[in-house]
Amino acid sequence: MKPKTISQTIPASAELSMLTIMPFLVLVVAASGSGIALPGCPETCGDIQITYPFGIGPDCSLPGFELSCKKSANGSPTPFLLNDIPVLEISLSWAQVRVNKSVTSSCYSPQTGSMISNTTNSWNLSGTPYWISQVQNTFTVIGCDIIANVSYGNETNMFQGGCVTTGCYSANSIINGFCSGLGCCQTNIPLEINSYQVTLLPWDYNSSTQNKSRQCGYAVLADSFETSYNEIINDKLYMQQQMPVVLDWSIGDESCDTAQANKSSYACISDNIAEYYSCPAFTRLKQNTDRECQIYVPYVIGMVIGLGFGTGLCAFLLYFAIRKRIELFEKRKQQKLKEKFFNQNRGFLLQQQLASNEDATQRMRIFTLDELEKATNEFDNALILGQGGHGEVYKGILSDQRVVAIKRSKIVDQAEIDQFINEVVILSQVNHRNVVKLYGCCLETEVPLLVYEFISNGTLFNHLHAEPCSLTWDHRLRIALESARAIAYLHSSASISVFHRDIKSSNILLDDYFTSKVSDFGASRTVQLDQTGITTGIQGTFGYLDPEYYYTGRLTPKSDVYSFGVILAELLTREKPNSVLFEGGGIVPYFISAMRENRLFEILDPQIAGDKGQRTELEAVANIAEMCVRLKGEERPTMKEVEVQLEILWRSNHHIENSFTSQKLEKKQPLPYDFTAENDTTRQYSLEQQLLLSSNSPR
């Protein structure tokens, strides 16, 4: 086999880039004495430097030198050669690469009377630019009375070899760091081989029973300079799955004489010893070495002065030109992506409808993504108000100093997008004091962002189930009344009814004065006033979900009435609807049973049950709750009837007409909002119809 050479050109796809920055690269390589990857190609994989002709990715390497960067068995990024050989180190100066190779192992089987191989016992690098280094590696066998037969080969020759161990390995198997033959043996390997096959056999079948049980053999072709035989025996490295092996490599198969004709690319390296080695320009061989180059100052001092400034300036200008180009490209890419999402989320249709609806335009607008990123400091985690399985809600401050809550989903699917758009459609046409206000939305993301008024005091659920509870009976009765007003408004005070479909205490927000705000309309549905209900997919929260709706799929306004009845029971008892107290039955049968057995005051929250002066109110609200949660929807009241009953109860006991006599509420706490004075703004059917019917299928 001829001595190996390195005399190959750079791939055509990389030619222009290399020519552009070649003067700068020459100085860098000369100064550092190390190789580099091609421009635009990964320079490292994990802790390993990738140097040309090796490379990761298309057009980043010469043929046969392609690497793949993936996780190894220990989870760390590792370059792999020929798809499945882990690379440990690449050396340009020695034209070598250290890799991991599996250890061959076989054990004696009394049943078959032969050795059974447990791991692969061959390796073939034929047709690749690699061969096994004869200088760096040694073949070692460890085991009790083992014969190792080895077949080595290359494209032209085959070699036979092997070694025999006598006895079993022990602390005495190593003498002065070398294998003594007792339980271990070692041999050198031939020159210029790129394949081998190992066969392990026991040579003494008449050995003791103890030795038979230990008749396992291990063969390893490993880097002899990296691992001493003492370490192999004492640290049991032979039982590891892999050990390092050194491979030589070359580019082309020209002789040194032929390669020397082109001095600019010549770097002739023999199989084991450098017959001739030409260092790059402005360098020379380091003293007492045959392959290591170093900068020779007299060669370069003049060139550095002349070229250094010019090359540095060119590289500086080139860097900023490329960076500017990349930034411009990324900016255009992001803008196109925003336009794609805006169209996908039907932004132009929403713009047209808002423009035709002056009232909706005054209440909400379409925000840009840049505005909301500034409002939330790039969606800083420190500004998260709450989060769940579907996304997060951030606190933000708009440019007009309004404090807002911004809802962002982290689940990207069409159903989630439809829910967001559904909420935009509904809230853009709702104007009620006890319904959370939607200031606008952003349609430049894959899932729209919703911008609400900021409600500062959390949810009814959080207040009810905190210890101690901050809500007095006056608070709870007023929250119930205000929530009923909002739901009744949604059902019957506009040209199109809205069924909320997810009424629960965690969807009722409270401000600093405990004024209630009904929120989260993602699951809501709209129907014409002459419709009594619709058939749709089941959606809601168990514990609050109407059983009639659950079993029939028929959604009616009475479904919201049932959920509101559960909230009334929750306000009275402070028990969670799915509490373990109910043994799977839920709060409704627990509450109904207590009502029928005249045990109401046994299950009420002790914080409110002790005041005898409000027993009448408690019983009245309990009766309303009982009617709301009846199994048949036709036996339940409407939300308007529930609202009227709560309104009468509040007025008869709190003298609303003389608000100064209401001493039970905090001084700054406003009185209940008078529903009859509400200036309800009706919603426009055209916006609802065109947006929802253009995209939604029944939920």
HUFEN-V969470 format. One record per helix or strand of 3 or more residues. SS is the DSSP state (H for helix, E for strand). FROM is the first residue (numbers start at 1). TO is the last residue. If there is no record, write none. Layout:
ss = {SS/SS}
from = {FROM/FROM}
to = {TO/TO}
This chain:
ss = {H/E/E/E/E/E/E/E/E/E/E/E/H/E/E/H/E/H/H/E/H/E/E/H/H/H/E/H/H/E/E/E/H/E/E/H/H/E/H/E/E/E/H/H/H/H/H/H/H/H/H/H/H/H}
from = {12/66/77/85/96/104/114/122/130/137/146/158/171/184/195/209/216/229/237/242/256/283/293/297/347/358/365/369/381/384/391/403/414/438/449/460/473/496/505/508/516/525/547/557/580/586/600/606/612/633/639/656/675/685}
to = {32/71/81/91/102/109/117/124/132/143/153/164/173/187/202/213/223/234/239/249/259/285/295/344/356/363/367/375/383/387/397/409/427/442/453/464/492/499/507/510/518/528/552/573/582/596/603/609/628/635/654/661/677/695}
